[in-house]
Amino acid sequence: MVWVLGWDIGGANTKAAYISAHQGKAETVKVAVEYFPVWKEPENLADVLLTLKNRLDVKRLDVLGVTMTAELSDAFQTKREGVHHILGCIKIAFPNMPIYVLTADAQMESKDFAKREPFKVASANWAATGWLVSQKIKDCVVVDIGSTSTSIIPIIDGKVSARGKTDLEKLMCGELVYTGSLRTNVAAIVDSVPLRGDVAGVSSELFTQAGDVHLLLGNIKEEDYTNETADGRGKTKHQALARLARLVCADTEMLTEQEIFEIAKYVYDKQLSQVSDGLTKVYSNVKSAVSTKVPVVITGLGKDFLARKAAEKVGVDEIVDLGALFEGDVDLATPAFGVALMAARKFEGETV
């Protein structure tokens, strides 16, 4: 039996999966998530890692598996600087511990390799999700929607078949859609909204986020809205209404509640279109490459109200909840679980 901590270190959320595994199969799984905006206090990342370790009640630990997206944070001038900082914090928190780092080619490499080749490990967490699903379904497309962004991952013949390796490449081919369940500025989703029989342009200020939209529409609960709000106020319905009204430079005295709800519905529909546009590109590529049915596997915070709805809009063959494929709350920290299982196999000497 090998005991592993898998890490998905993001710019806004750090996720951990603590597993025991034997012969490449997970026996037990526990996951934890901590909202930590790394751009504010990057020097405190090691403390956050230890906080999550304690929350998971880690007693025995043989190896770490790591993937990251936090290197994109503007706390760092370059991705190289970010990767080095993250690896340094891991080393501080877990000295003398074997560490494997995920590459965009879905391989587990040493910490020294990651330091030498930072662009090969930067923002590779999607590869862990893709690899994990490929162990269960040979031909499919995975849609993972977190708080900030959407990864759309093609799986062909049991292998991750992404056309893009870097964020830039993935943005260009539709495999990365920078829209998410909570943190996306609503002004990045729409540039105008219908209002009172006319059309109103929107303010490009960070007045309101996707979390306000989904809170008002009942897609999430207050406890799901884990990041800070745009105005630093609370997460009640009234406070979300006030923030969304500012999208058109108004307030709750100028707009009725129903008018603000109609804006929320319009924004939601446009966000679904952003996801479905990316999914259409990737899904059509997979469909043209295989002769079998191609399901879409959904995971992440937005799996039901964004990923599922987008897949229905595209008209895919089948929709599969990742939670039905694996035991435990792995859909809350899918890349962390994936990288933990990959590290376990690597540590036991198996080919990932």
C-alpha positions as CSV (number, residue, x, y, z in Angstrom):
1,M,0.0,0.0,0.0
2,V,1.2,3.5,-0.9
3,W,-0.1,6.7,0.7
4,V,-0.1,9.8,-1.6
5,L,-1.0,13.4,-1.4
6,G,-2.0,14.8,-4.8
7,W,-2.0,18.6,-5.2
8,D,-3.7,20.9,-7.7
9,I,-2.3,24.3,-6.8
10,G,-4.4,27.0,-8.5
11,G,-4.3,30.7,-8.5
12,A,-7.5,31.0,-6.5
13,N,-8.0,27.5,-5.0
14,T,-5.6,24.9,-3.7
15,K,-7.0,21.3,-3.8
16,A,-5.6,18.2,-2.2
17,A,-6.5,14.5,-2.5
18,Y,-5.1,12.0,0.1
19,I,-5.3,8.5,-1.1
20,S,-4.1,5.0,-0.3
21,A,-3.5,2.9,-3.4
22,H,-2.4,-0.7,-4.2
23,Q,-1.3,-1.9,-7.6
24,G,-2.5,1.3,-9.2
25,K,-6.0,1.4,-7.7
26,A,-7.2,3.8,-5.0
27,E,-8.4,2.1,-1.9
28,T,-9.3,5.2,0.1
29,V,-9.9,8.8,-1.0
30,K,-10.3,12.1,0.9
31,V,-10.3,15.5,-0.7
32,A,-10.1,19.1,0.6
33,V,-10.2,22.5,-1.0
34,E,-8.9,25.9,0.4
35,Y,-9.6,29.2,-1.2
36,F,-6.3,30.9,-1.4
37,P,-5.7,33.8,-3.8
38,V,-2.0,33.3,-4.3
39,W,-1.5,36.7,-5.9
40,K,-2.1,38.3,-2.5
41,E,0.3,36.3,-0.3
42,P,2.4,34.0,-2.4
43,E,4.8,33.6,0.4
44,N,2.1,31.8,2.5
45,L,1.6,29.0,0.1
46,A,3.6,26.5,2.2
47,D,1.4,27.2,5.2
48,V,-1.7,26.6,3.1
49,L,-0.3,23.2,2.0
50,L,0.2,22.2,5.6
51,T,-3.3,23.4,6.6
52,L,-4.8,21.1,4.0
53,K,-2.5,18.3,5.1
54,N,-3.8,18.7,8.7
55,R,-7.4,18.9,7.5
56,L,-7.0,15.6,5.7
57,D,-5.5,14.1,8.9
58,V,-2.5,12.8,7.0
59,K,-0.7,10.2,9.2
60,R,1.4,8.3,6.7
61,L,2.8,9.7,3.5
62,D,5.1,8.1,0.9
63,V,5.0,10.4,-2.1
64,L,3.6,13.6,-3.5
65,G,2.0,14.2,-6.9
66,V,1.8,17.8,-8.0
67,T,0.1,19.8,-10.8
68,M,-0.4,23.6,-10.9
69,T,-2.0,26.6,-12.5
70,A,-1.0,29.2,-10.0
71,E,2.1,30.0,-12.0
72,L,-0.2,32.1,-14.3
73,S,-0.9,34.5,-11.4
74,D,0.4,38.0,-11.8
75,A,2.2,37.6,-8.5
76,F,4.9,36.3,-10.8
77,Q,6.6,38.0,-13.7
78,T,6.9,34.8,-15.7
79,K,5.6,31.2,-15.5
80,R,9.2,30.0,-14.9
81,E,9.3,32.2,-11.7
82,G,5.9,30.9,-10.7
83,V,6.7,27.2,-11.2
84,H,10.0,27.6,-9.2
85,H,8.1,29.4,-6.4
86,I,5.5,26.7,-6.1
87,L,8.0,23.9,-6.1
88,G,10.0,25.8,-3.5
89,C,6.9,26.1,-1.2
90,I,6.2,22.4,-1.6
91,K,9.8,21.6,-0.6
92,I,9.4,23.8,2.5
93,A,6.2,22.1,3.5
94,F,7.4,18.6,2.7
95,P,11.2,18.3,3.0
96,N,12.8,15.0,2.0
97,M,9.6,13.7,0.4
98,P,9.6,12.2,-3.1
99,I,7.8,14.5,-5.5
100,Y,6.4,13.8,-9.0
101,V,5.2,16.7,-11.2
102,L,2.7,16.3,-14.0
103,T,3.6,17.4,-17.5
104,A,1.2,18.4,-20.3
105,D,2.0,15.0,-21.9
106,A,0.4,13.3,-18.9
107,Q,3.7,12.1,-17.6
108,M,5.0,12.2,-14.1
109,E,8.5,13.8,-13.8
110,S,10.9,14.7,-11.0
111,K,11.0,18.1,-9.3
112,D,14.4,18.8,-10.9
113,F,12.9,18.1,-14.4
114,A,10.0,20.6,-13.6
115,K,12.5,23.2,-12.6
116,R,14.5,22.8,-15.8
117,E,11.4,22.6,-18.0
118,P,8.8,24.8,-16.4
119,F,6.7,25.3,-19.5
120,K,6.1,21.5,-19.7
121,V,4.5,21.4,-16.3
122,A,2.8,24.8,-16.2
123,S,-1.0,24.6,-16.2
124,A,-1.1,20.9,-16.9
125,N,-3.8,19.9,-14.4
126,W,-6.2,19.1,-17.3
127,A,-3.9,16.3,-18.3
128,A,-4.5,14.6,-14.9
129,T,-8.3,14.8,-15.4
130,G,-8.0,13.5,-18.9
131,W,-5.7,10.6,-17.9
132,L,-8.1,9.7,-15.0
133,V,-11.1,9.5,-17.3
134,S,-9.2,7.6,-20.0
135,Q,-8.8,4.7,-17.5
136,K,-12.5,4.2,-17.6
137,I,-13.7,5.4,-21.0
138,K,-11.6,5.0,-24.2
139,D,-13.3,7.6,-26.4
140,C,-15.0,10.7,-24.9
141,V,-14.7,14.4,-24.2
142,V,-14.3,15.6,-20.6
143,V,-15.7,19.0,-19.6
144,D,-14.3,20.2,-16.3
145,I,-15.7,23.6,-15.1
146,G,-14.2,25.1,-12.0
147,S,-14.5,28.5,-10.4
148,T,-12.4,30.2,-13.0
149,S,-12.1,28.3,-16.3
150,T,-13.3,25.4,-18.3
151,S,-11.1,22.6,-19.6
152,I,-12.4,20.5,-22.6
153,I,-10.3,17.4,-23.0
154,P,-10.5,14.9,-25.9
155,I,-9.9,11.3,-25.2
156,I,-9.3,9.0,-28.2
157,D,-8.4,5.3,-28.0
158,G,-7.7,5.5,-24.3
159,K,-5.3,8.4,-24.5
160,V,-5.4,12.1,-23.9
161,S,-5.4,13.6,-27.4
162,A,-5.4,17.3,-26.7
163,R,-4.2,19.5,-29.6
164,G,-3.0,22.2,-27.3
165,K,-0.4,21.7,-24.6
166,T,-0.1,25.3,-23.3
167,D,-2.9,27.6,-22.2
168,L,-2.3,29.7,-25.3
169,E,-2.6,26.7,-27.6
170,K,-5.7,25.5,-25.8
171,L,-7.4,28.8,-26.0
172,M,-6.8,28.8,-29.8
173,C,-8.3,25.4,-30.4
174,G,-11.2,25.6,-28.0
175,E,-9.8,23.2,-25.4
176,L,-9.7,26.0,-22.8
177,V,-12.5,28.4,-22.3
178,Y,-11.7,31.1,-19.8
179,T,-15.1,31.2,-18.1
180,G,-16.0,29.6,-14.8
181,S,-18.7,29.1,-12.2
182,L,-17.7,31.9,-9.7
183,R,-14.8,34.2,-10.5
184,T,-15.5,35.3,-14.1
185,N,-16.1,39.0,-14.5
186,V,-19.6,39.2,-16.0
187,A,-18.3,41.9,-18.4
188,A,-16.2,39.1,-19.9
189,I,-19.3,37.2,-20.7
190,V,-21.5,39.9,-22.2
191,D,-20.9,43.3,-23.7
192,S,-24.5,44.3,-23.6
193,V,-27.8,43.1,-22.2
194,P,-31.5,43.5,-23.2
195,L,-33.3,45.9,-20.9
196,R,-36.7,47.6,-21.1
197,G,-37.2,46.8,-24.8
198,D,-33.8,48.1,-25.7
199,V,-30.2,47.2,-25.3
200,A,-27.8,48.5,-22.6
201,G,-24.0,48.3,-22.9
202,V,-22.2,47.1,-19.8
203,S,-19.5,48.5,-17.6
204,S,-16.1,46.8,-17.9
205,E,-15.5,47.4,-14.2
206,L,-15.2,44.3,-11.9
207,F,-18.6,45.0,-10.4
208,T,-20.1,41.5,-10.5
209,Q,-19.0,38.0,-11.1
210,A,-20.5,34.7,-12.4
211,G,-21.0,33.7,-8.8
212,D,-23.7,36.4,-8.4
213,V,-25.5,35.1,-11.5
214,H,-25.5,31.5,-10.4
215,L,-26.5,32.4,-6.8
216,L,-29.5,34.4,-8.0
217,L,-30.6,31.6,-10.4
218,G,-30.2,29.0,-7.7
219,N,-27.4,27.1,-9.5
220,I,-25.2,27.5,-6.4
221,K,-25.7,28.0,-2.7
222,E,-24.1,30.6,-0.5
223,E,-21.6,28.1,0.8
224,D,-20.6,27.2,-2.8
225,Y,-19.6,30.8,-3.4
226,T,-16.2,30.4,-1.9
227,N,-14.2,33.3,-3.4
228,E,-14.5,36.9,-2.5
229,T,-17.3,39.0,-4.0
230,A,-16.5,41.9,-6.2
231,D,-17.4,44.5,-3.6
232,G,-16.2,42.6,-0.6
233,R,-19.8,42.4,0.8
234,G,-21.7,39.3,1.6
235,K,-23.4,36.6,-0.6
236,T,-27.1,37.1,0.1
237,K,-29.6,37.3,-2.7
238,H,-30.0,41.1,-2.1
239,Q,-26.3,41.7,-2.2
240,A,-25.9,39.7,-5.4
241,L,-28.8,41.7,-6.9
242,A,-27.0,45.0,-6.0
243,R,-23.7,43.8,-7.6
244,L,-25.4,42.6,-10.8
245,A,-27.3,45.9,-11.2
246,R,-24.0,47.7,-11.3
247,L,-23.2,45.8,-14.5
248,V,-25.3,48.5,-16.3
249,C,-24.2,51.3,-13.9
250,A,-27.5,51.0,-12.0
251,D,-28.6,49.9,-8.5
252,T,-31.6,48.1,-6.8
253,E,-33.5,51.4,-6.6
254,M,-33.2,52.0,-10.4
255,L,-34.0,48.4,-11.5
256,T,-36.6,46.0,-10.3
257,E,-35.7,42.6,-9.0
258,Q,-37.3,41.0,-12.0
259,E,-35.2,43.2,-14.4
260,I,-32.1,42.1,-12.6
261,F,-33.1,38.5,-12.7
262,E,-33.7,38.8,-16.5
263,I,-30.2,40.1,-16.8
264,A,-28.9,37.1,-14.9
265,K,-30.8,34.7,-17.2
266,Y,-29.3,36.4,-20.2
267,V,-25.8,36.2,-18.9
268,Y,-26.2,32.6,-18.0
269,D,-27.4,31.8,-21.6
270,K,-24.3,33.6,-23.0
271,Q,-22.0,31.8,-20.7
272,L,-23.5,28.5,-21.8
273,S,-22.8,29.6,-25.4
274,Q,-19.1,30.2,-24.5
275,V,-18.8,26.7,-23.2
276,S,-20.8,25.0,-25.9
277,D,-18.8,26.8,-28.7
278,G,-15.6,25.3,-27.3
279,L,-17.2,21.9,-26.8
280,T,-18.6,21.9,-30.4
281,K,-15.0,22.3,-31.7
282,V,-13.5,19.6,-29.6
283,Y,-16.4,17.2,-29.8
284,S,-16.6,17.3,-33.6
285,N,-12.9,16.5,-33.8
286,V,-13.3,13.4,-31.6
287,K,-16.5,12.3,-33.5
288,S,-14.7,12.4,-36.8
289,A,-11.8,10.3,-35.4
290,V,-13.7,7.4,-34.0
291,S,-16.6,5.2,-35.1
292,T,-18.1,4.6,-31.6
293,K,-20.4,6.6,-29.5
294,V,-18.7,9.6,-27.9
295,P,-20.0,10.5,-24.4
296,V,-19.2,13.7,-22.6
297,V,-17.9,13.3,-19.0
298,I,-18.7,16.3,-16.8
299,T,-16.9,17.3,-13.6
300,G,-16.1,20.4,-11.5
301,L,-18.3,22.9,-9.6
302,G,-20.1,23.8,-12.7
303,K,-20.7,20.3,-14.0
304,D,-24.5,20.3,-13.7
305,F,-25.6,23.9,-14.5
306,L,-22.9,24.6,-17.1
307,A,-21.2,21.5,-18.4
308,R,-24.3,19.4,-18.6
309,K,-26.4,22.2,-20.1
310,A,-23.8,22.9,-22.7
311,A,-23.5,19.3,-23.6
312,E,-27.3,19.1,-24.0
313,K,-27.2,22.2,-26.2
314,V,-24.5,20.6,-28.4
315,G,-26.6,17.4,-28.6
316,V,-23.9,14.9,-27.6
317,D,-24.3,11.1,-27.6
318,E,-24.4,10.7,-23.8
319,I,-23.6,12.6,-20.7
320,V,-21.7,10.9,-17.9
321,D,-21.1,12.3,-14.4
322,L,-17.5,11.7,-13.4
323,G,-18.8,11.1,-9.8
324,A,-20.4,7.9,-11.2
325,L,-17.1,6.6,-12.3
326,F,-15.1,7.0,-9.1
327,E,-16.0,6.7,-5.4
328,G,-15.6,9.7,-3.1
329,D,-15.9,13.4,-3.8
330,V,-13.3,13.3,-6.6
331,D,-15.3,15.7,-8.8
332,L,-14.5,18.4,-6.3
333,A,-10.8,18.0,-6.9
334,T,-10.5,15.9,-10.0
335,P,-7.0,16.9,-11.0
336,A,-5.7,16.4,-7.5
337,F,-7.1,12.9,-7.3
338,G,-5.8,12.1,-10.8
339,V,-2.3,13.3,-10.1
340,A,-2.3,11.4,-6.7
341,L,-3.2,8.1,-8.5
342,M,-0.6,8.8,-11.2
343,A,2.0,9.4,-8.5
344,A,1.0,6.2,-6.8
345,R,1.6,4.2,-10.0
346,K,4.9,5.9,-10.6
347,F,6.1,5.2,-7.1
348,E,5.1,1.6,-7.3
349,G,7.0,1.3,-10.6
350,E,4.1,1.0,-13.0
351,T,3.9,2.9,-16.3
352,V,1.5,5.7,-16.1
